[in-house]
Amino acid sequence: MLVLSRKKNESIMIGDTIEIKIISIDGEQIRLGIEAPRNLEVYRKEIFDAIQEENRLATNGQADWSTIKQLLRTSEVPKDN
């Protein structure tokens, strides 16, 4: 992990297109400004983690549904002709 010290109104660059600027400092809380291309998604870490968890749960739900469908297919009773 790279650790940098910055003061109010100073910034860091990530690549050529992402700038993170210190907007204000109030005690132990800082406000950051992030300039990034619109096609780049930017989330707070706790929101990102929640999205990842929801995606994981949704994927598990799909797998369970697939399993149920498979069980239903294998347990079908053959029709008499």
DSSP file (Angstrom, degrees, kcal/mol; ACC not computed):
  #  RESIDUE AA STRUCTURE BP1 BP2  ACC     N-H-->O    O-->H-N    N-H-->O    O-->H-N    TCO  KAPPA ALPHA  PHI   PSI    X-CA   Y-CA   Z-CA
    1    1 A M              0   0    0      0, 0.0     2,-0.5     0, 0.0     0, 0.0   0.000 360.0 360.0 360.0 131.4    0.0    0.0    0.0
    2    2 A L        -     0   0    0      2,-0.0     2,-0.5     0, 0.0     0, 0.0  -0.783 360.0-161.6 -87.2 128.0    1.3    3.4   -0.9
    3    3 A V        +     0   0    0     -2,-0.5     2,-0.3     2,-0.0     0, 0.0  -0.957  11.7 179.7-115.0 124.8    0.8    5.9    1.9
    4    4 A L        -     0   0    0     -2,-0.5     2,-0.5     2,-0.0     8,-0.0  -0.915  23.2-135.9-123.7 149.1    1.0    9.7    1.0
    5    5 A S        +     0   0    0     -2,-0.3     2,-0.3     2,-0.0    -2,-0.0  -0.895  29.8 173.9-101.2 134.3    0.6   12.8    3.1
    6    6 A R        -     0   0    0     -2,-0.5     2,-0.2     4,-0.1     3,-0.1  -0.977  18.2-147.1-137.9 150.4   -1.5   15.6    1.6
    7    7 A K    >   -     0   0    0     -2,-0.3     3,-2.3     1,-0.2    15,-0.3  -0.653  48.7 -61.2-108.3 169.8   -2.8   18.9    2.8
    8    8 A K  T 3  S+     0   0    0      1,-0.3    15,-0.2    -2,-0.2    -1,-0.2  -0.228 125.0  15.2 -52.1 137.5   -6.0   20.7    2.0
    9    9 A N  T 3  S+     0   0    0     13,-2.7    -1,-0.3     1,-0.3     2,-0.2   0.461 100.8 116.0  71.0   6.4   -6.3   21.5   -1.7
   10   10 A E    <   -     0   0    0     -3,-2.3    12,-2.8    12,-0.1    -1,-0.3  -0.665  45.1-170.6 -95.6 160.9   -3.5   19.1   -2.6
   11   11 A S  E     -A   21   0A   0     -2,-0.2     2,-0.3    10,-0.2    10,-0.2  -0.890  18.8-138.3-143.5 171.2   -4.2   16.1   -4.8
   12   12 A I  E     -A   20   0A   0      8,-2.3     8,-2.6    -2,-0.3     2,-0.4  -0.935  19.0-135.7-128.2 155.9   -2.8   12.9   -6.1
   13   13 A M  E     -A   19   0A   0     -2,-0.3     2,-0.6     6,-0.2     6,-0.2  -0.915   7.1-161.9-113.0 139.8   -3.1   11.4   -9.6
   14   14 A I  E >> S-A   18   0A   0      4,-3.1     4,-1.5    -2,-0.4     3,-0.6  -0.969  70.6 -39.5-117.0 111.5   -3.9    7.8  -10.5
   15   15 A G  T 34 S-     0   0    0     -2,-0.6     0, 0.0     1,-0.2     0, 0.0  -0.361 101.5 -53.9  65.1-152.7   -2.9    7.2  -14.0
   16   16 A D  T 34 S+     0   0    0      1,-0.1    -1,-0.2    -3,-0.1     3,-0.0   0.590 133.4  39.3 -93.5 -13.5   -3.6   10.1  -16.5
   17   17 A T  T <4 S+     0   0    0     -3,-0.6     2,-0.5     1,-0.1    -2,-0.2   0.514  93.2  78.6-122.5  -6.1   -7.3   10.5  -15.7
   18   18 A I  E  <  +A   14   0A   0     -4,-1.5    -4,-3.1    18,-0.1     2,-0.4  -0.930  48.7 179.7-115.6 122.4   -8.0   10.1  -12.0
   19   19 A E  E     -AB  13  35A   0     16,-2.5    16,-2.9    -2,-0.5     2,-0.5  -0.978   9.6-165.3-120.3 130.5   -7.4   12.9   -9.6
   20   20 A I  E     -AB  12  34A   0     -8,-2.6    -8,-2.3    -2,-0.4     2,-0.4  -0.969  15.0-172.6-115.2 120.3   -8.1   12.7   -5.9
   21   21 A K  E     -AB  11  33A   0     12,-3.1    12,-2.9    -2,-0.5     2,-0.7  -0.903  27.6-124.5-119.0 139.8   -8.1   16.0   -4.1
   22   22 A I  E     + B   0  32A   0    -12,-2.8   -13,-2.7    -2,-0.4    10,-0.2  -0.739  30.8 177.1 -80.0 114.5   -8.3   16.9   -0.4
   23   23 A I  E     -     0   0A   0      8,-3.1     2,-0.3    -2,-0.7    -1,-0.2   0.898  59.9 -14.0 -87.1 -46.9  -11.3   19.2   -0.2
   24   24 A S  E     - B   0  31A   0      7,-1.2     7,-2.6   -16,-0.1     2,-0.4  -0.990  50.2-145.4-155.4 159.7  -11.5   19.8    3.6
   25   25 A I  E     + B   0  30A   0     -2,-0.3     2,-0.4     5,-0.2     5,-0.2  -0.995  17.4 173.8-130.5 123.9  -10.2   18.5    6.9
   26   26 A D  E >   - B   0  29A   0      3,-3.4     3,-1.9    -2,-0.4     2,-0.4  -0.831  63.8 -63.0-134.0  94.6  -12.4   18.6   10.0
   27   27 A G  T 3  S-     0   0    0     -2,-0.4    -1,-0.0     1,-0.3     0, 0.0  -0.530 119.8 -13.8  66.5-121.5  -10.9   16.8   12.9
   28   28 A E  T 3  S+     0   0    0     -2,-0.4     2,-0.4    -3,-0.1    -1,-0.3   0.358 123.5  86.4 -93.9   4.9  -10.5   13.2   12.0
   29   29 A Q  E <   -B   26   0A   0     -3,-1.9    -3,-3.4     2,-0.0     2,-0.3  -0.889  55.2-172.9-110.0 134.8  -12.7   13.5    8.9
   30   30 A I  E     -B   25   0A   0     -2,-0.4     2,-0.5    -5,-0.2    -5,-0.2  -0.901  16.9-138.6-119.8 154.3  -11.6   14.5    5.5
   31   31 A R  E     -B   24   0A   0     -7,-2.6    -8,-3.1    -2,-0.3    -7,-1.2  -0.957  20.5-159.5-111.3 129.5  -13.6   15.3    2.4
   32   32 A L  E     -B   22   0A   0     -2,-0.5     2,-0.4   -10,-0.2   -10,-0.2  -0.842   8.4-152.9-108.5 143.2  -12.2   14.0   -0.9
   33   33 A G  E     -B   21   0A   0    -12,-2.9   -12,-3.1    -2,-0.4     2,-0.5  -0.958  13.6-162.9-109.6 135.4  -13.0   15.2   -4.4
   34   34 A I  E     -B   20   0A   0     -2,-0.4     2,-0.6   -14,-0.2   -14,-0.2  -0.970   8.4-169.9-124.2 119.8  -12.6   12.6   -7.1
   35   35 A E  E     +B   19   0A   0    -16,-2.9   -16,-2.5    -2,-0.5    -2,-0.0  -0.946  28.3 145.0-106.1 120.1  -12.3   13.5  -10.8
   36   36 A A        -     0   0    0     -2,-0.6   -18,-0.1   -18,-0.2     6,-0.1  -0.967  55.2 -77.7-148.5 158.8  -12.5   10.4  -13.0
   37   37 A P    >   -     0   0    0      0, 0.0     3,-1.8     0, 0.0   -20,-0.0  -0.286  42.9-120.2 -57.9 146.4  -13.9    9.4  -16.4
   38   38 A R  T 3  S+     0   0    0      1,-0.3    -3,-0.0     3,-0.0     0, 0.0   0.787 111.1  61.8 -61.4 -27.9  -17.7    8.9  -16.3
   39   39 A N  T 3  S+     0   0    0      2,-0.1     2,-0.6     0, 0.0    -1,-0.3   0.533  88.0  87.6 -78.4  -3.0  -17.4    5.3  -17.5
   40   40 A L  S <  S-     0   0    0     -3,-1.8     2,-0.4     2,-0.0    -4,-0.1  -0.853  76.9-136.7 -98.3 124.0  -15.4    4.5  -14.3
   41   41 A E        -     0   0    0     -2,-0.6     2,-0.5     2,-0.0    -2,-0.1  -0.647  19.0-168.4 -81.8 133.0  -17.5    3.5  -11.3
   42   42 A V        +     0   0    0     -2,-0.4     2,-0.3    -6,-0.1    -8,-0.0  -0.987  13.0 167.8-125.0 122.4  -16.4    5.1   -8.0
   43   43 A Y        -     0   0    0     -2,-0.5     2,-0.2     4,-0.0    -2,-0.0  -0.930  40.7-106.0-130.3 152.8  -17.9    3.8   -4.8
   44   44 A R     >  -     0   0    0     -2,-0.3     4,-2.6     1,-0.1     3,-0.4  -0.521  44.3-111.8 -66.1 150.0  -17.2    4.1   -1.1
   45   45 A K  H  > S+     0   0    0      1,-0.2     4,-2.7     2,-0.2     5,-0.2   0.881 116.1  51.6 -57.1 -42.6  -15.6    0.9    0.1
   46   46 A E  H  > S+     0   0    0      1,-0.2     4,-1.7     2,-0.2    -1,-0.2   0.849 111.8  47.3 -67.2 -31.8  -18.6   -0.2    2.3
   47   47 A I  H  > S+     0   0    0     -3,-0.4     4,-2.4     2,-0.2    -2,-0.2   0.921 111.4  50.8 -71.2 -44.4  -21.0    0.3   -0.7
   48   48 A F  H  X S+     0   0    0     -4,-2.6     4,-2.4     1,-0.2    -2,-0.2   0.920 110.5  49.6 -57.0 -45.7  -18.7   -1.6   -3.0
   49   49 A D  H  X S+     0   0    0     -4,-2.7     4,-2.2     1,-0.2    -1,-0.2   0.888 110.1  50.8 -61.4 -40.1  -18.5   -4.5   -0.5
   50   50 A A  H  X S+     0   0    0     -4,-1.7     4,-2.5     2,-0.2    -1,-0.2   0.900 110.2  49.5 -65.6 -40.6  -22.4   -4.5   -0.2
   51   51 A I  H  X S+     0   0    0     -4,-2.4     4,-2.5     2,-0.2    -2,-0.2   0.926 110.8  50.1 -63.2 -44.7  -22.7   -4.6   -4.0
   52   52 A Q  H  X S+     0   0    0     -4,-2.4     4,-2.3     1,-0.2    -2,-0.2   0.900 111.3  48.9 -61.0 -41.4  -20.2   -7.5   -4.2
   53   53 A E  H  X S+     0   0    0     -4,-2.2     4,-2.6     2,-0.2    -1,-0.2   0.913 110.9  49.7 -65.9 -43.0  -22.1   -9.4   -1.5
   54   54 A E  H  X S+     0   0    0     -4,-2.5     4,-2.5     1,-0.2    -2,-0.2   0.909 111.4  49.5 -62.1 -41.4  -25.5   -8.9   -3.3
   55   55 A N  H  X S+     0   0    0     -4,-2.5     4,-2.3     2,-0.2    -2,-0.2   0.904 110.7  50.2 -63.3 -40.9  -24.0  -10.1   -6.5
   56   56 A R  H  X S+     0   0    0     -4,-2.3     4,-2.2     2,-0.2    -2,-0.2   0.923 112.2  46.8 -62.9 -44.0  -22.6  -13.2   -4.7
   57   57 A L  H  X S+     0   0    0     -4,-2.6     4,-2.3     2,-0.2    -2,-0.2   0.890 111.4  51.1 -66.0 -39.1  -26.0  -13.9   -3.2
   58   58 A A  H  X S+     0   0    0     -4,-2.5     4,-1.9     2,-0.2    -1,-0.2   0.894 110.0  50.0 -64.8 -39.3  -27.8  -13.4   -6.5
   59   59 A T  H  X S+     0   0    0     -4,-2.3     4,-2.1     2,-0.2    -2,-0.2   0.908 110.3  49.9 -64.9 -42.4  -25.3  -15.8   -8.2
   60   60 A N  H  X S+     0   0    0     -4,-2.2     4,-2.3     1,-0.2    -2,-0.2   0.891 108.7  53.3 -62.9 -38.9  -25.9  -18.4   -5.5
   61   61 A G  H  X S+     0   0    0     -4,-2.3     4,-2.2     1,-0.2    -1,-0.2   0.882 108.1  50.0 -63.6 -38.5  -29.6  -18.0   -5.9
   62   62 A Q  H  X S+     0   0    0     -4,-1.9     4,-2.4     2,-0.2    -1,-0.2   0.902 109.3  51.3 -66.4 -40.4  -29.3  -18.7   -9.7
   63   63 A A  H  X S+     0   0    0     -4,-2.1     4,-2.1     1,-0.2    -2,-0.2   0.909 110.0  49.8 -63.0 -40.9  -27.3  -21.8   -9.0
   64   64 A D  H  X S+     0   0    0     -4,-2.3     4,-2.3     2,-0.2    -1,-0.2   0.903 109.8  50.7 -63.9 -40.9  -29.9  -23.0   -6.6
   65   65 A W  H  X S+     0   0    0     -4,-2.2     4,-2.6     1,-0.2    -2,-0.2   0.906 109.2  51.4 -63.7 -41.0  -32.7  -22.4   -9.2
   66   66 A S  H  X S+     0   0    0     -4,-2.4     4,-2.3     1,-0.2    -1,-0.2   0.896 109.0  51.0 -61.3 -40.2  -30.6  -24.3  -11.8
   67   67 A T  H  X S+     0   0    0     -4,-2.1     4,-2.4     2,-0.2    -2,-0.2   0.910 109.6  49.6 -63.9 -42.7  -30.3  -27.2   -9.3
   68   68 A I  H  X S+     0   0    0     -4,-2.3     4,-2.5     2,-0.2    -2,-0.2   0.928 110.9  49.3 -62.6 -45.6  -34.1  -27.2   -8.7
   69   69 A K  H  X S+     0   0    0     -4,-2.6     4,-2.2     1,-0.2    -1,-0.2   0.907 110.8  50.9 -60.7 -41.5  -34.8  -27.2  -12.4
   70   70 A Q  H  X S+     0   0    0     -4,-2.3     4,-2.2     1,-0.2    -1,-0.2   0.920 110.3  49.1 -62.1 -44.1  -32.3  -30.1  -12.9
   71   71 A L  H  X S+     0   0    0     -4,-2.4     4,-1.4     1,-0.2    -1,-0.2   0.894 110.1  51.5 -63.1 -39.9  -34.0  -32.1  -10.1
   72   72 A L  H  < S+     0   0    0     -4,-2.5     4,-0.3     1,-0.2    -1,-0.2   0.895 109.9  49.6 -64.5 -39.4  -37.4  -31.5  -11.7
   73   73 A R  H >< S+     0   0    0     -4,-2.2     3,-1.0     1,-0.2    -2,-0.2   0.918 112.0  46.8 -65.4 -43.0  -36.3  -32.7  -15.1
   74   74 A T  H 3< S+     0   0    0     -4,-2.2    -1,-0.2     1,-0.2    -2,-0.2   0.731 112.0  51.1 -74.5 -20.3  -34.7  -35.9  -13.7
   75   75 A S  T 3< S+     0   0    0     -4,-1.4    -1,-0.2    -5,-0.2    -2,-0.2   0.376  79.5 124.6 -98.7   6.5  -37.8  -36.7  -11.6
   76   76 A E    <   -     0   0    0     -3,-1.0    -3,-0.0    -4,-0.3     3,-0.0  -0.407  62.8-125.9 -65.4 139.0  -40.3  -36.3  -14.4
   77   77 A V        -     0   0    0     -2,-0.1    -1,-0.1     1,-0.1    -2,-0.1  -0.746  28.3-112.8 -86.0 129.0  -42.5  -39.4  -14.9
   78   78 A P        -     0   0    0      0, 0.0     2,-0.2     0, 0.0    -1,-0.1  -0.333  32.2-118.9 -62.4 141.6  -42.4  -40.7  -18.5
   79   79 A K        -     0   0    0      1,-0.1     2,-0.4     2,-0.0    -3,-0.0  -0.576  21.7-118.9 -81.6 143.2  -45.7  -40.3  -20.3
   80   80 A D              0   0    0     -2,-0.2    -1,-0.1     1,-0.1     0, 0.0  -0.661 360.0 360.0 -79.4 135.0  -47.5  -43.4  -21.6
   81   81 A N              0   0    0     -2,-0.4    -1,-0.1     0, 0.0    -2,-0.0   0.421 360.0 360.0 -96.6 360.0  -47.9  -43.4  -25.3
